[in-house]
């Protein structure tokens, strides 16, 4: 994935949600006119631009594989936690090791697509709710440790929480729907289990879709 693709993803979510003191939520697909018509949105554009710039610089360095520059965008004692796998790093050396050994070259497969559902801003953190889809053609230690590429298509719901402190990234907490990822890869038999595979992402896109257990929407 190119840094331009990541920047485009960020711009697509620019008018999603303004949190903190503003306490205003905006749909991810809000247009520029929506922003103009809603004074709460336009009054917080500086916050949105500032947070996007901080995280954008971090992501550009990360995706370019520049460890020194990546760490320069983070605070002195950062941490990263991929919650379902517990893989990540604590402190500058731990985060450096994580990037070097578990992320660079295996972030996501080439066909990855990011679909922003919502984005929430505050001075202290950025929260992204998104659907990530990809074909599992590479090893992905941070998400699927020890799992060889299956060649199967996956789409899963992710929530990424990014801490912001003194103009730098202080942490990243990455949550995703691991059970439904494993169902789509054929590693879990969903029979008799309260899991849905790709249906979870579809439901997030369209809440009117009935659930497979009670057929209720």
Backbone as a printed PyTorch tensor [residue, N CA C, xyz], in Angstrom:
tensor([[[  0.8410,  -1.1850,   0.0000],
         [  0.0000,   0.0000,   0.0000],
         [  0.8790,   1.2370,   0.0000]],

        [[  0.6220,   2.1640,  -0.9040],
         [  1.4140,   3.3750,  -1.0110],
         [  0.9930,   4.3890,   0.0320]],

        [[  1.9230,   5.3260,   0.3130],
         [  1.5840,   6.3840,   1.2660],
         [  0.4780,   7.2660,   0.7240]],

        [[  0.4080,   7.4060,  -0.6150],
         [ -0.6790,   8.1900,  -1.2050],
         [ -2.0220,   7.5520,  -0.9230]],

        [[ -2.0780,   6.2000,  -0.9980],
         [ -3.3400,   5.5230,  -0.7030],
         [ -3.7550,   5.7880,   0.7300]],

        [[ -2.7570,   5.7520,   1.6580],
         [ -3.0890,   6.0100,   3.0530],
         [ -3.5660,   7.4400,   3.2390]],

        [[ -2.9090,   8.3850,   2.5670],
         [ -3.3400,   9.7800,   2.7100],
         [ -4.7470,   9.9610,   2.1620]],

        [[ -5.0540,   9.2780,   1.0490],
         [ -6.4030,   9.3780,   0.4890],
         [ -7.4220,   8.7980,   1.4540]],

        [[ -7.0540,   7.6880,   2.1090],
         [ -7.9400,   7.1100,   3.1080],
         [ -8.2220,   8.1100,   4.2110]],

        [[ -7.1710,   8.7850,   4.6680],
         [ -7.3510,   9.7480,   5.7440],
         [ -8.2460,  10.8910,   5.3190]],

        [[ -8.0630,  11.3910,   4.1050],
         [ -8.8900,  12.5040,   3.6370],
         [-10.3490,  12.0820,   3.5020]],

        [[-10.5980,  10.8070,   3.1400],
         [-11.9700,  10.3380,   3.0190],
         [-12.6900,  10.3650,   4.3570]],

        [[-11.9250,  10.3050,   5.4520],
         [-12.5450,  10.3000,   6.7690],
         [-12.4590,  11.6230,   7.4870]],

        [[-12.0770,  12.6790,   6.7820],
         [-11.7880,  13.9510,   7.4420],
         [-12.9720,  14.4820,   8.2200]],

        [[-14.1820,  14.4050,   7.6860],
         [-15.3300,  15.0120,   8.3720],
         [-16.1700,  13.9700,   9.0740]],

        [[-15.5320,  13.0400,   9.7690],
         [-16.2780,  11.9450,  10.3610],
         [-16.8410,  12.3070,  11.7160]],

        [[-15.9650,  12.6360,  12.6800],
         [-16.4830,  12.9400,  14.0060],
         [-15.5340,  13.8490,  14.7380]],

        [[-16.0780,  14.8400,  15.3890],
         [-15.2630,  15.7390,  16.1990],
         [-15.6580,  15.4910,  17.6480]],

        [[-14.7030,  15.0470,  18.4280],
         [-15.0020,  14.6580,  19.8060],
         [-14.3740,  15.6380,  20.7860]],

        [[-14.1940,  15.1840,  22.0070],
         [-13.6020,  16.0380,  23.0330],
         [-14.5540,  17.1510,  23.4160]],

        [[-14.0360,  18.3670,  23.3930],
         [-14.8280,  19.5110,  23.8230],
         [-16.0120,  19.7530,  22.9120]],

        [[-15.8530,  19.4250,  21.6240],
         [-16.9350,  19.6840,  20.6720],
         [-18.0870,  18.7250,  20.8680]],

        [[-17.7880,  17.4380,  21.0330],
         [-18.8250,  16.4380,  21.2200],
         [-19.7620,  16.3360,  20.0420]],

        [[-19.2390,  16.4880,  18.8300],
         [-20.0720,  16.4640,  17.6310],
         [-19.6880,  15.2640,  16.7900]],

        [[-20.6700,  14.5310,  16.2840],
         [-20.4120,  13.3830,  15.4270],
         [-20.9190,  13.6680,  14.0250]],

        [[-20.0910,  13.3610,  13.0410],
         [-20.4220,  13.6070,  11.6390],
         [-20.2640,  12.3200,  10.8670]],

        [[-21.1930,  12.0330,   9.9640],
         [-21.1250,  10.8290,   9.1480],
         [-19.8600,  10.8030,   8.3260]],

        [[-19.2960,   9.5960,   8.1200],
         [-18.0290,   9.4630,   7.4000],
         [-18.1140,   9.9800,   5.9810]],

        [[-19.3040,   9.9720,   5.3860],
         [-19.4410,  10.4030,   4.0020],
         [-19.8800,  11.8590,   3.8910]],

        [[-19.7570,  12.6040,   4.9910],
         [-20.1790,  14.0030,   4.9690],
         [-19.4520,  14.7730,   3.8840]],

        [[-20.1810,  15.5670,   3.1370],
         [-19.6010,  16.3260,   2.0310],
         [-19.0170,  17.6360,   2.5420]],

        [[-18.2920,  18.3200,   1.6670],
         [-17.7650,  19.6290,   2.0160],
         [-18.8900,  20.5920,   2.3650]],

        [[-20.0250,  20.4800,   1.6790],
         [-21.1510,  21.3580,   1.9540],
         [-21.7090,  21.1040,   3.3440]],

        [[-21.7030,  19.8060,   3.7550],
         [-22.1410,  19.4850,   5.1080],
         [-21.2840,  20.2270,   6.1250]],

        [[-19.9830,  20.2680,   5.8650],
         [-19.0640,  20.9420,   6.7700],
         [-19.3590,  22.4270,   6.8400]],

        [[-19.6400,  23.0260,   5.6750],
         [-19.9420,  24.4490,   5.6280],
         [-21.2290,  24.7470,   6.3760]],

        [[-22.2320,  23.8680,   6.2200],
         [-23.5340,  24.1140,   6.8090],
         [-23.5700,  23.8710,   8.3160]],

        [[-22.5950,  23.1460,   8.8420],
         [-22.5820,  22.8050,  10.2650],
         [-21.4620,  23.5790,  10.9540]],

        [[-21.7740,  24.6480,  11.6780],
         [-20.7260,  25.4630,  12.3010],
         [-19.8390,  24.6800,  13.2510]],

        [[-20.3800,  23.6470,  13.9080],
         [-19.5830,  22.8620,  14.8390],
         [-18.4560,  22.1460,  14.1260]],

        [[-18.7210,  21.7360,  12.8810],
         [-17.7000,  21.0480,  12.0980],
         [-16.6270,  22.0200,  11.6700]],

        [[-17.0170,  23.1260,  11.0580],
         [-16.0360,  24.0690,  10.5300],
         [-15.2020,  24.6820,  11.6390]],

        [[-15.7890,  24.8920,  12.8280],
         [-15.0430,  25.4890,  13.9220],
         [-13.9710,  24.5510,  14.4470]],

        [[-14.0660,  23.2760,  14.1480],
         [-13.0910,  22.3050,  14.6120],
         [-12.2020,  21.7910,  13.4810]],

        [[-12.2100,  22.4770,  12.3410],
         [-11.3960,  22.0390,  11.2250],
         [ -9.9050,  22.0780,  11.5720]],

        [[ -9.5160,  23.0350,  12.4030],
         [ -8.1140,  23.1150,  12.8020],
         [ -7.6960,  21.8670,  13.5790]],

        [[ -8.5780,  21.3900,  14.4620],
         [ -8.3010,  20.1570,  15.1960],
         [ -8.1890,  18.9810,  14.2440]],

        [[ -9.1300,  18.8730,  13.3170],
         [ -9.1160,  17.7800,  12.3440],
         [ -7.8180,  17.7990,  11.5390]],

        [[ -7.4650,  18.9700,  11.0060],
         [ -6.2580,  19.0800,  10.1880],
         [ -5.0100,  18.7420,  10.9920]],

        [[ -4.9580,  19.1980,  12.2400],
         [ -3.7880,  18.9490,  13.0770],
         [ -3.6090,  17.4680,  13.3600]],

        [[ -4.6840,  16.7840,  13.7580],
         [ -4.5970,  15.3590,  14.0760],
         [ -4.2830,  14.5510,  12.8240]],

        [[ -4.9310,  14.8930,  11.6970],
         [ -4.6480,  14.1920,  10.4450],
         [ -3.1810,  14.3540,  10.0420]],

        [[ -2.6330,  15.5490,  10.2280],
         [ -1.2440,  15.7940,   9.8560],
         [ -0.2960,  14.9750,  10.7290]],

        [[ -0.5670,  14.9170,  12.0290],
         [  0.2800,  14.1590,  12.9500],
         [  0.2740,  12.6720,  12.5820]],

        [[ -0.9120,  12.1130,  12.4070],
         [ -0.9970,  10.6870,  12.0980],
         [ -0.5490,  10.4050,  10.6660]],

        [[ -0.8030,  11.3300,   9.7470],
         [ -0.3790,  11.1500,   8.3620],
         [  1.1310,  11.0660,   8.2440]],

        [[  1.8420,  11.9280,   8.9700],
         [  3.3100,  11.8870,   8.9470],
         [  3.8120,  10.5610,   9.5100]],

        [[  3.1790,  10.1070,  10.5740],
         [  3.5460,   8.8270,  11.1770],
         [  3.3400,   7.6730,  10.1930]],

        [[  2.1890,   7.6510,   9.5330],
         [  1.8850,   6.5560,   8.6140],
         [  2.7980,   6.5800,   7.3920]],

        [[  3.1010,   7.7610,   6.8700],
         [  3.9990,   7.8560,   5.7200],
         [  5.3620,   7.2620,   6.0540]],

        [[  5.8870,   7.5990,   7.2320],
         [  7.1890,   7.0660,   7.6380],
         [  7.1200,   5.5510,   7.8290]],

        [[  6.0390,   5.0830,   8.4400],
         [  5.8570,   3.6570,   8.6840],
         [  5.7910,   2.8800,   7.3740]],

        [[  4.9920,   3.3680,   6.4300],
         [  4.8050,   2.6480,   5.1790],
         [  6.0290,   2.7060,   4.2760]],

        [[  6.8720,   3.7100,   4.4770],
         [  8.1270,   3.7850,   3.7320],
         [  9.2260,   2.9510,   4.3780]],

        [[  8.9270,   2.3200,   5.4840],
         [  9.9030,   1.4760,   6.1530],
         [ 11.0350,   2.2400,   6.8000]],

        [[ 10.8340,   3.5110,   7.1040],
         [ 11.8560,   4.3590,   7.7030],
         [ 11.6770,   4.3270,   9.2270]],

        [[ 12.4220,   3.4430,   9.8880],
         [ 12.2240,   3.2500,  11.3200],
         [ 12.5950,   4.4820,  12.1260]],

        [[ 13.7030,   5.1280,  11.7630],
         [ 14.1140,   6.3090,  12.5220],
         [ 13.0740,   7.4160,  12.4060]],

        [[ 12.5880,   7.6430,  11.2000],
         [ 11.5820,   8.6850,  11.0080],
         [ 10.2630,   8.3110,  11.6870]],

        [[  9.9140,   7.0110,  11.6400],
         [  8.6920,   6.5680,  12.3200],
         [  8.7780,   6.8420,  13.8070]],

        [[  9.8910,   6.4610,  14.4150],
         [ 10.0480,   6.6900,  15.8550],
         [ 10.0980,   8.1780,  16.1750]],

        [[ 10.5720,   8.9980,  15.2360],
         [ 10.6200,  10.4450,  15.4610],
         [  9.2280,  11.0550,  15.5180]],

        [[  8.2250,  10.3690,  14.9460],
         [  6.8480,  10.8640,  14.9970],
         [  6.1300,  10.4190,  16.2680]],

        [[  6.8250,   9.6730,  17.1280],
         [  6.2120,   9.1250,  18.3310],
         [  6.8590,   9.7300,  19.5780]],

        [[  6.1650,   9.6250,  20.6900],
         [  6.6810,  10.1430,  21.9580],
         [  7.8430,   9.2820,  22.4500]],

        [[  8.4610,   9.6990,  23.5510],
         [  9.6550,   9.0090,  24.0470],
         [  9.3590,   7.6010,  24.5490]],

        [[  8.1360,   7.3650,  25.0120],
         [  7.7950,   6.0410,  25.5500],
         [  6.4920,   5.5390,  24.9270]],

        [[  6.5020,   5.2610,  23.6220],
         [  5.2750,   4.8590,  22.9430],
         [  4.9830,   3.3780,  23.1580]],

        [[  3.7860,   2.9780,  22.7770],
         [  3.4980,   1.5460,  22.7300],
         [  2.4830,   1.2570,  21.6430]],

        [[  2.5190,   0.0220,  21.1650],
         [  1.5820,  -0.4740,  20.1610],
         [  1.0640,  -1.8220,  20.6350]],

        [[ -0.2490,  -2.0020,  20.5980],
         [ -0.8550,  -3.2770,  20.9660],
         [ -1.8470,  -3.6900,  19.8850]],

        [[ -1.5890,  -4.8210,  19.2390],
         [ -2.5770,  -5.4730,  18.3960],
         [ -3.3610,  -6.4000,  19.3260]],

        [[ -4.5290,  -5.9680,  19.7330],
         [ -5.2110,  -6.5730,  20.8710],
         [ -5.4950,  -8.0680,  20.6950]],

        [[ -6.0590,  -8.5430,  19.5760],
         [ -6.3740,  -9.9690,  19.4840],
         [ -5.1620, -10.8900,  19.5680]],

        [[ -3.9930, -10.4310,  19.1080],
         [ -2.8000, -11.2850,  19.1150],
         [ -1.8040, -10.9130,  20.2040]],

        [[ -1.9830,  -9.7670,  20.8590],
         [ -1.0800,  -9.2460,  21.8860],
         [  0.2850,  -8.8540,  21.3150]],

        [[  0.4240,  -8.8130,  20.0190],
         [  1.6980,  -8.4890,  19.3900],
         [  1.8360,  -6.9740,  19.2740]],

        [[  3.0160,  -6.4590,  19.5630],
         [  3.2470,  -5.0320,  19.4940],
         [  4.5830,  -4.6960,  20.1120]],

        [[  4.6660,  -3.5620,  20.8000],
         [  5.9110,  -3.1700,  21.4220],
         [  5.6890,  -2.1030,  22.4650]],

        [[  6.5440,  -2.1130,  23.4950],
         [  6.4960,  -1.1280,  24.5630],
         [  7.8210,  -0.3770,  24.5870]],

        [[  7.7550,   0.9430,  24.6150],
         [  8.9680,   1.7390,  24.6200],
         [  9.5730,   1.8450,  23.2320]],

        [[ 10.5520,   2.7390,  23.1010],
         [ 11.1320,   2.9830,  21.7780],
         [ 11.7370,   1.7170,  21.1690]],

        [[ 12.4920,   0.9560,  21.9510],
         [ 13.1230,  -0.2360,  21.4020],
         [ 12.0970,  -1.3150,  21.0790]],

        [[ 11.0930,  -1.4730,  21.9380],
         [ 10.0620,  -2.4650,  21.6710],
         [  9.2730,  -2.1570,  20.4200]],

        [[  8.9370,  -0.8810,  20.2280],
         [  8.1970,  -0.4840,  19.0290],
         [  9.0780,  -0.6480,  17.7910]],

        [[ 10.3540,  -0.2920,  17.9020],
         [ 11.2760,  -0.4610,  16.7750],
         [ 11.3650,  -1.9320,  16.3700]],

        [[ 11.4860,  -2.8070,  17.3520],
         [ 11.5760,  -4.2410,  17.0680],
         [ 10.3080,  -4.7450,  16.3980]],

        [[  9.1570,  -4.2830,  16.8860],
         [  7.8840,  -4.6810,  16.2800],
         [  7.8230,  -4.2810,  14.8120]],

        [[  8.1380,  -3.0240,  14.5250],
         [  8.0900,  -2.5720,  13.1370],
         [  9.0620,  -3.3610,  12.2690]],

        [[ 10.2690,  -3.5620,  12.7640],
         [ 11.3030,  -4.2210,  11.9680],
         [ 10.9850,  -5.6880,  11.7010]],

        [[ 10.4470,  -6.3810,  12.7060],
         [ 10.2790,  -7.8290,  12.5990],
         [  8.8820,  -8.2840,  12.2100]],

        [[  7.8740,  -7.4640,  12.4970],
         [  6.4970,  -7.9440,  12.3600],
         [  5.6150,  -7.1280,  11.4260]],

        [[  6.0870,  -5.9510,  10.9780],
         [  5.1820,  -5.1050,  10.2000],
         [  5.7290,  -4.7390,   8.8230]],

        [[  6.9620,  -4.2760,   8.7630],
         [  7.5020,  -3.8250,   7.4830],
         [  7.5440,  -4.9910,   6.5020]],

        [[  6.9440,  -4.7780,   5.3280],
         [  6.8920,  -5.8050,   4.3050],
         [  5.7330,  -6.7590,   4.4340]],

        [[  4.9640,  -6.6580,   5.5150],
         [  3.8280,  -7.5700,   5.6920],
         [  2.6470,  -6.8710,   6.3570]],

        [[  2.5590,  -5.5460,   6.1380],
         [  1.4770,  -4.7730,   6.7390],
         [  0.1300,  -5.3190,   6.2860]],

        [[ -0.1370,  -5.2800,   4.9670],
         [ -1.3000,  -5.8930,   4.3630],
         [ -0.9390,  -6.3070,   2.9420]],

        [[ -1.6670,  -7.2590,   2.3690],
         [ -1.4060,  -7.6680,   0.9840],
         [ -1.6530,  -6.5210,   0.0030]],

        [[ -1.1340,  -6.6540,  -1.2290],
         [ -1.2230,  -5.5520,  -2.2060],
         [ -2.6370,  -5.1160,  -2.5550]],

        [[ -3.6150,  -6.0260,  -2.4540],
         [ -4.9800,  -5.6610,  -2.8690],
         [ -5.8140,  -5.0860,  -1.7310]],

        [[ -5.1810,  -4.7140,  -0.6210],
         [ -5.9310,  -4.2430,   0.5460],
         [ -6.7890,  -3.0220,   0.2010]],

        [[ -7.9760,  -2.9870,   0.7860],
         [ -8.8860,  -1.8510,   0.6530],
         [ -9.3250,  -1.4180,   2.0500]],

        [[ -9.3520,  -0.0920,   2.2600],
         [ -9.7810,   0.4690,   3.5340],
         [-11.0850,   1.2400,   3.3170]],

        [[-12.0830,   0.9070,   4.0960],
         [-13.3950,   1.5560,   3.9950],
         [-13.7230,   2.2100,   5.3340]],

        [[-13.6560,   3.5210,   5.3890],
         [-13.9100,   4.2280,   6.6350],
         [-15.4020,   4.2120,   6.9670]],

        [[-15.7190,   3.7920,   8.1750],
         [-17.0890,   3.8390,   8.6790],
         [-17.2910,   5.1020,   9.5070]],

        [[-16.3510,   5.3800,  10.3970],
         [-16.4120,   6.6170,  11.1650],
         [-15.0080,   6.9870,  11.6170]],

        [[-14.8340,   8.2690,  11.9020],
         [-13.5740,   8.7590,  12.4530],
         [-13.9130,   9.7960,  13.5100]],

        [[-13.3280,   9.6300,  14.6920],
         [-13.6070,  10.5050,  15.8210],
         [-12.3250,  11.2030,  16.2490]],

        [[-12.4100,  12.5190,  16.4030],
         [-11.2470,  13.3310,  16.7430],
         [-11.3880,  13.9330,  18.1400]],

        [[-10.2790,  14.0110,  18.8440],
         [-10.1660,  14.8490,  20.0220],
         [ -8.7130,  15.2830,  20.1100]],

        [[ -8.3980,  16.2390,  20.9600],
         [ -6.9900,  16.6390,  21.0810],
         [ -6.0890,  15.5180,  21.5790]],

        [[ -6.6560,  14.5260,  22.2840],
         [ -5.8550,  13.4620,  22.8870],
         [ -5.8040,  12.1840,  22.0740]],

        [[ -6.7640,  11.9910,  21.1450],
         [ -6.7590,  10.7200,  20.4170],
         [ -7.5640,  10.8120,  19.1300]],

        [[ -7.2760,   9.8570,  18.2510],
         [ -7.9930,   9.6580,  16.9960],
         [ -8.5400,   8.2420,  17.0200]],

        [[ -9.8030,   8.0830,  16.6880],
         [-10.4190,   6.7570,  16.6720],
         [-11.0040,   6.5030,  15.2910]],

        [[-10.4970,   5.4570,  14.6410],
         [-10.9840,   5.0520,  13.3290],
         [-11.7730,   3.7550,  13.4490]],

        [[-12.9740,   3.7440,  12.8940],
         [-13.7710,   2.5290,  12.7330],
         [-13.8020,   2.2470,  11.2390]],

        [[-13.3300,   1.0870,  10.8280],
         [-13.2200,   0.8320,   9.3970],
         [-13.3620,  -0.6490,   9.0890]],

        [[-13.6340,  -0.9140,   7.8060],
         [-13.6310,  -2.2700,   7.2770],
         [-12.3980,  -2.4110,   6.4030]],

        [[-11.5970,  -3.4180,   6.6790],
         [-10.4050,  -3.6940,   5.8840],
         [-10.6290,  -5.0080,   5.1520]],

        [[-10.4340,  -4.9860,   3.8430],
         [-10.5950,  -6.1930,   3.0340],
         [ -9.3010,  -6.4750,   2.2890]],

        [[ -8.9850,  -7.7640,   2.1250],
         [ -7.7530,  -8.1620,   1.4550],
         [ -7.8110,  -9.6490,   1.1240]],

        [[ -6.9510, -10.0500,   0.1950],
         [ -6.7540, -11.4610,  -0.0870],
         [ -5.5110, -11.9110,   0.6640]],

        [[ -5.6280, -12.9650,   1.4180],
         [ -4.5500, -13.4130,   2.3070],
         [ -3.4580, -14.1190,   1.4950]],

        [[ -2.5820, -13.3250,   0.8850],
         [ -1.5350, -13.8580,   0.0100],
         [ -0.1360, -13.7390,   0.5980]],

        [[ -0.0070, -13.1210,   1.7930],
         [  1.2970, -12.9640,   2.4300],
         [  1.1930, -13.3430,   3.8960]],

        [[  2.3380, -13.5960,   4.5170],
         [  2.3550, -13.7760,   5.9580],
         [  2.0880, -12.4330,   6.6290]],

        [[  1.3510, -12.4640,   7.7180],
         [  0.9690, -11.2380,   8.4330],
         [  1.1410, -11.5020,   9.9210]],

        [[  2.3800, -11.3610,  10.3880],
         [  2.6950, -11.7530,  11.7610],
         [  1.8800, -11.0150,  12.8050]],

        [[  1.5690,  -9.7480,  12.5510],
         [  0.8720,  -8.9650,  13.5660],
         [ -0.5870,  -9.3550,  13.7050]],

        [[ -1.1830,  -9.8620,  12.6160],
         [ -2.6020, -10.2270,  12.6250],
         [ -2.8000, -11.7390,  12.6970]],

        [[ -1.9850, -12.4840,  11.9560],
         [ -2.1650, -13.9340,  11.8400],
         [ -0.8350, -14.6440,  12.0950]],

        [[ -0.2990, -14.5540,  13.3060],
         [  0.9980, -15.1720,  13.5790],
         [  0.9700, -16.6860,  13.3690]],

        [[  1.9520, -17.1710,  12.6200],
         [  2.0680, -18.6040,  12.4010],
         [  1.1400, -19.1690,  11.3420]],

        [[  0.3540, -18.3280,  10.6810],
         [ -0.6000, -18.7950,   9.6760],
         [ -0.0300, -18.5410,   8.2850]],

        [[  0.1480, -19.5940,   7.5260],
         [  0.6260, -19.4550,   6.1550],
         [ -0.4750, -18.8410,   5.2830]],

        [[ -0.0980, -18.1410,   4.2100],
         [ -1.1080, -17.5580,   3.3200],
         [ -2.0960, -18.6120,   2.8260]],

        [[ -3.3720, -18.2680,   2.8890],
         [ -4.4300, -19.1940,   2.4720],
         [ -4.9740, -18.8740,   1.0860]],

        [[ -4.7050, -17.6560,   0.5930],
         [ -5.2630, -17.2450,  -0.6850],
         [ -6.7340, -16.8790,  -0.6100]],

        [[ -7.2910, -16.8040,   0.5840],
         [ -8.7190, -16.5280,   0.7360],
         [ -8.9640, -15.0370,   1.0020]],

        [[-10.1380, -14.6000,   0.5830],
         [-10.5240, -13.1880,   0.7350],
         [-11.1300, -12.9720,   2.1060]],

        [[-10.7710, -11.8410,   2.7010],
         [-11.2410, -11.4970,   4.0460],
         [-11.7250, -10.0610,   4.0360]],

        [[-12.7910,  -9.8080,   4.7490],
         [-13.1400,  -8.4370,   5.1040],
         [-13.5670,  -8.4370,   6.5580]],

        [[-12.9500,  -7.5220,   7.3100],
         [-13.1380,  -7.5330,   8.7550],
         [-13.2540,  -6.1190,   9.2880]],

        [[-13.9450,  -6.0190,  10.4100],
         [-14.1260,  -4.7380,  11.0860],
         [-12.9320,  -4.4730,  12.0090]],

        [[-12.3450,  -3.2940,  11.8780],
         [-11.2310,  -2.8650,  12.7300],
         [-11.6160,  -1.5780,  13.4550]],

        [[-11.0640,  -1.4020,  14.6480],
         [-11.1120,  -0.1260,  15.3530],
         [ -9.6850,   0.2010,  15.7720]],

        [[ -9.1900,   1.3620,  15.3490],
         [ -7.8260,   1.7790,  15.6580],
         [ -7.8880,   3.0420,  16.5170]],

        [[ -7.2890,   2.9690,  17.6910],
         [ -7.2570,   4.1000,  18.6160],
         [ -5.8250,   4.6020,  18.6920]],

        [[ -5.6300,   5.8580,  18.3340],
         [ -4.3000,   6.4560,  18.2720],
         [ -4.2060,   7.5550,  19.3130]],

        [[ -3.2620,   7.4340,  20.2430],
         [ -3.0490,   8.4650,  21.2400],
         [ -2.2200,   9.6050,  20.6710]],

        [[ -2.5660,  10.8260,  21.0340],
         [ -1.8550,  12.0220,  20.5880],
         [ -1.3540,  12.7740,  21.8210]],

        [[ -0.0570,  13.0770,  21.8340],
         [  0.5220,  13.7950,  22.9720],
         [  1.6320,  14.7210,  22.4750]],

        [[  1.4960,  15.9960,  22.7450],
         [  2.5000,  16.9890,  22.3510],
         [  2.8420,  16.9020,  20.8590]],

        [[  1.8240,  16.7220,  20.0420],
         [  2.0130,  16.7180,  18.6010],
         [  2.6140,  15.4490,  18.0430]],

        [[  2.6380,  14.3760,  18.8370],
         [  3.1960,  13.1100,  18.3690],
         [  2.2690,  11.9560,  18.7370]],

        [[  2.5060,  10.8110,  18.1070],
         [  1.7380,   9.5990,  18.3950],
         [  2.3070,   8.9580,  19.6520]],

        [[  1.4560,   8.7220,  20.6430],
         [  1.9150,   8.1110,  21.8880],
         [  1.5920,   6.6270,  21.9700]],

        [[  0.5490,   6.2010,  21.2850],
         [  0.2240,   4.7720,  21.2580],
         [ -0.7180,   4.4610,  20.1090]],

        [[ -0.7890,   3.1850,  19.7770],
         [ -1.7950,   2.6600,  18.8600],
         [ -2.3610,   1.3850,  19.4690]],

        [[ -3.6780,   1.3550,  19.6360],
         [ -4.3930,   0.1590,  20.0760],
         [ -5.2380,  -0.3020,  18.8970]],

        [[ -4.9590,  -1.4770,  18.3750],
         [ -5.6480,  -1.9630,  17.1830],
         [ -6.5090,  -3.1600,  17.5570]],

        [[ -7.8170,  -3.0120,  17.3530],
         [ -8.7850,  -4.0630,  17.6540],
         [ -9.3970,  -4.5520,  16.3420]],

        [[ -9.6430,  -5.8460,  16.2400],
         [-10.3830,  -6.3520,  15.0840],
         [-11.1100,  -7.6380,  15.4570]],

        [[-11.9560,  -8.0590,  14.5430],
         [-12.8660,  -9.1770,  14.7470],
         [-12.1500, -10.4720,  14.3390]],

        [[-11.2960, -10.9810,  15.2330],
         [-10.4410, -12.1100,  14.8640],
         [-11.2230, -13.3840,  14.5780]],

        [[-12.2620, -13.6620,  15.3480],
         [-13.0180, -14.8970,  15.1280],
         [-13.5930, -14.9400,  13.7170]],

        [[-14.1560, -13.8210,  13.2800],
         [-14.7450, -13.8060,  11.9510],
         [-13.6860, -13.7850,  10.8500]],

        [[-12.4860, -13.2750,  11.1440],
         [-11.3700, -13.4090,  10.2020],
         [-11.0180, -14.8900,  10.0330]],

        [[-10.8990, -15.6040,  11.1410],
         [-10.5210, -17.0170,  11.0790],
         [-11.5950, -17.8650,  10.4020]],

        [[-12.8640, -17.4880,  10.5500],
         [-13.9340, -18.1800,   9.8280],
         [-13.7310, -18.0380,   8.3270]],

        [[-13.4350, -16.8240,   7.8870],
         [-13.2720, -16.5820,   6.4470],
         [-12.0410, -17.2770,   5.8750]],

        [[-11.0470, -17.5250,   6.7160],
         [ -9.8430, -18.2320,   6.2670],
         [-10.0000, -19.7460,   6.3450]],

        [[-11.1310, -20.2020,   6.8400],
         [-11.3560, -21.6370,   6.9530],
         [-10.6670, -22.2690,   8.1430]],

        [[-10.2740, -21.4530,   9.1180],
         [ -9.5560, -21.9580,  10.2850],
         [-10.4650, -22.1970,  11.4770]],

        [[-11.6960, -21.7210,  11.4030],
         [-12.7160, -22.0010,  12.4060],
         [-13.9780, -22.4630,  11.6850]],

        [[-14.5580, -23.5560,  12.1490],
         [-15.8510, -24.0040,  11.6400],
         [-16.9390, -23.2390,  12.3940]],

        [[-17.7140, -22.4180,  11.6890],
         [-18.7140, -21.5970,  12.3910],
         [-19.9460, -22.3660,  12.8550]],

        [[-20.0770, -23.6160,  12.4610],
         [-21.2640, -24.3810,  12.8070],
         [-21.4600, -24.4320,  14.3230]],

        [[-22.6140, -23.9310,  14.7700],
         [-22.9570, -23.9670,  16.1840],
         [-22.2920, -22.9040,  17.0270]],

        [[-21.5400, -21.9990,  16.3830],
         [-20.8510, -20.9470,  17.1280],
         [-21.4590, -19.5830,  16.7990]],

        [[-21.4210, -18.6410,  17.7300],
         [-21.9810, -17.3010,  17.4770],
         [-21.0050, -16.4110,  16.7140]],

        [[-20.6300, -16.8570,  15.5220],
         [-19.7550, -16.0930,  14.6410],
         [-20.3850, -16.0630,  13.2550]],

        [[-19.9940, -15.0660,  12.4460],
         [-20.7080, -14.8480,  11.1790],
         [-19.8130, -14.6860,   9.9670]],

        [[-18.5030, -14.7120,  10.1170],
         [-17.6330, -14.5030,   8.9630],
         [-17.7700, -13.0930,   8.4140]],

        [[-17.8580, -12.9950,   7.0930],
         [-17.9430, -11.6850,   6.4450],
         [-19.2590, -10.9640,   6.7330]],

        [[-20.2230, -11.6740,   7.2790],
         [-21.5080, -11.0480,   7.5740],
         [-21.4170,  -9.8830,   8.5400]],

        [[-20.4230,  -9.9050,   9.4290],
         [-20.2960,  -8.8190,  10.4050],
         [-20.0080,  -7.4930,   9.7170]],

        [[-19.0960,  -7.5140,   8.7300],
         [-18.7870,  -6.2890,   7.9910],
         [-19.9810,  -5.8370,   7.1630]],

        [[-20.6820,  -6.7910,   6.5720],
         [-21.8620,  -6.4490,   5.7780],
         [-22.9280,  -5.7820,   6.6410]],

        [[-23.0920,  -6.2670,   7.8650],
         [-24.0780,  -5.6900,   8.7790],
         [-23.7040,  -4.2610,   9.1660]],

        [[-22.4020,  -4.0070,   9.3000],
         [-21.9690,  -2.6620,   9.6450],
         [-22.2680,  -1.6940,   8.5100]],

        [[-22.1200,  -2.1650,   7.2830],
         [-22.4540,  -1.3270,   6.1240],
         [-23.9570,  -1.0890,   6.0320]],

        [[-24.7230,  -2.1150,   6.3370],
         [-26.1740,  -2.0430,   6.1810],
         [-26.8450,  -2.6540,   7.4040]],

        [[-27.1620,  -1.8470,   8.4010],
         [-27.7500,  -2.3590,   9.6390],
         [-29.0990,  -3.0470,   9.4550]],

        [[-29.7270,  -2.8740,   8.2910],
         [-31.0270,  -3.5160,   8.0720],
         [-30.9000,  -5.0050,   7.7570]],

        [[-29.6940,  -5.4960,   7.4940],
         [-29.5010,  -6.9210,   7.2220],
         [-29.8420,  -7.7140,   8.4820]],

        [[-30.7030,  -8.7190,   8.3830],
         [-31.0510,  -9.4980,   9.5780],
         [-29.8900, -10.3740,  10.0300]],

        [[-29.8310, -10.6450,  11.3310],
         [-28.7780, -11.5150,  11.8550],
         [-29.0870, -12.9650,  11.4830]],

        [[-28.0710, -13.8550,  11.4440],
         [-28.2900, -15.2500,  11.0240],
         [-28.8030, -16.1500,  12.1400]],

        [[-28.9840, -15.6160,  13.3360],
         [-29.3820, -16.4560,  14.4700],
         [-30.8740, -16.3510,  14.7690]],

        [[-31.4140, -15.1240,  14.7340],
         [-32.8170, -14.9000,  15.0410],
         [-33.5700, -14.2610,  13.8800]],

        [[-32.8310, -13.9610,  12.8110],
         [-33.4110, -13.3240,  11.6270],
         [-34.0910, -12.0040,  11.9900]],

        [[-33.4360, -11.2560,  12.8700],
         [-33.9340,  -9.9520,  13.2800],
         [-32.9820,  -8.8710,  12.7850]],

        [[-33.5360,  -7.7150,  12.4340],
         [-32.6870,  -6.6170,  11.9740],
         [-32.7590,  -5.4410,  12.9330]]])
